[in-house]
Amino acid sequence: MNLNTPHTPNMFRVNIKLGMEVDIVLKKDQRTGKRTRGKVQWILTSAPFHSRGIKVTLDTRQVGRVQEIINP
């Protein structure tokens, strides 16, 4: 964990709820940072914190790390 990076809500599992609208980065889009928006169907990260964002599955079955919470 890089202590110089500010912690944002997307890094903490407690802030991610099923059904909330989020922007994620898919594995294939990690280099470009392209975001995909959708509703959280499953939370895959079991740890309470992850420095690159909590990994989720959207209702479209796409998997990626949460970059921003759109609609809590």
C-alpha positions, 0 to 999 in steps of 0.5 A: 500500500502506497501511503502517499496515495489518498484513500477514497471510498471505493477502496473500502469494502464497507462503502460498496453495497449491492445494487449501487451504481458504480464505475469500474475498470475492467481488466482489459481496460486497465492500461487505458483507464476506460470506465464501465458503469453499472449496478453491483451484483456481487462483491468479490473482494473479501478484504476490508480494504484494497488499494486499487479498488474493491473488485465487483461483478456488475449486473451485466456480469462484467468484473472489475475494480470500483473506481467511483461510487455514482449513486450510493 
